[in-house]
């Protein structure tokens, strides 16, 4: 009856506040005019404050609710003199809007409530507002203290939709930034304005301790007592993948647990699609993004084999897949292992906030990739392919930020592993089992004939040598690129290694050196740049990218030794 009475009173207060706010201009917009302004206040608080495993379900719910709410606040810029309202921007926390049961302090007890846990965000905003000396328009203190919270020092602001609000006013234009990593919630205020009149110091007021917790207090006569909540959700991990990599498949198989989620574009084993042939056994749930994947396959057939338009379309396809897979991440997922091409979009949209995550690295980070391509273009400014694609600057920033926050990076590529040596797990390459081939007299350039694959270095290295060069892939550098040199193509795709004396790949960028691994497995000598990431593979000689002189010497030595 007391709960019903509380609900009735709350509805009256909510109606009154809605009427009062109906004519008030409380909404601010997101912008980035103050992105470089000084940080005038910062508040940081831990996400995980309980050690009893029975509390984990409500903490998972709290973190999920914070993840939903910070999307509405991060990047807001409040105009000078305008009132900021917590609820005007966060909105009502309902299940329909993605909120789940989290921890809420009510009448002295921690109870499960949809949207519970948002007070940690309002506490942090109040703490930052006090530091920035903003004018506090509305603030309500908690009646009880949760251990480890800002209520212990009196810097707390409770909220309850919609009439218990937190509001402040700044003298100058103010930017709000909110982010979460796997351990903490961080709120920053930026402004160029001078501080307004000092807000009153709330001091440290003594408040009663908590009376109980609906999961752990064991007061069974209370109608809110719900011990089953401690077991209603099992904490899980999720693996979000795209194109099949055997090395990453083996890693995932070693890490998975029963109940974990695997999100794949398609079930490649079921549909006999080798490019999506991820091992699906042992997972609690397998989800697919069929329509997104089919649309990508249809669209990619209409694109050119190379070029900026193709790369732009592939980025858009990765974004669509990331959004599709993110919908399958419920609040019980506390750790995510994600493929690199999906990472910046998941980070931008806040799906990794409050979660720890590992990254399956498949290529150089975009920022480093640009550096390599720029170096190649500086060496060969006549190339029509070395300036045909650069990712947007925003994407570089998003990926760089996400990689900094990642717990681990997993890759078989030795060149990628060098960039983050302290948190990279280097896997063994999956070398194919293949029989040896008879030695021949031909040098195979793995191609295709584009600048980033070392076509110019290959062309310069064979000058002055009596070599028969076999070039794989299309020639996109121009019809006269190989003019005056003995260059041919293999009779068929399956016969590309026939009579090969060596396989060469002097690439500036190489993500999937599968042909080089096949050649090494079949006993054919391989000369590759370190950009191929094969420095620890037997039978492969690594040279620096762009080192034409060393490549020429190795080919000359090979010619002399083998009589090529």
PyMOL commands that set and color helices and strands:
alter all, ss='L'
color gray80, all
select helices_A, chain A and resi 2-21+53-73+86-90+95-97+119-131+150-153+227-231+246-255+268-271+274-276+290-300+308-326+340-348+366-379+393-405+414-417+451-453+455-462+493-495+514-521+530-532+548-562
alter helices_A, ss='H'
color red, helices_A
select strands_A, chain A and resi 29-30+39-46+76-78+83-85+101-106+109-114+135-138+144-145+167-169+174-180+184-190+208-209+212-213+236-240+261-264+285-288+333-339+356-360+408-411+424-426+442-445+468-471+487-488+500-505+525-529+540-543
alter strands_A, ss='S'
color yellow, strands_A
deselect
rebuild
show_as cartoon
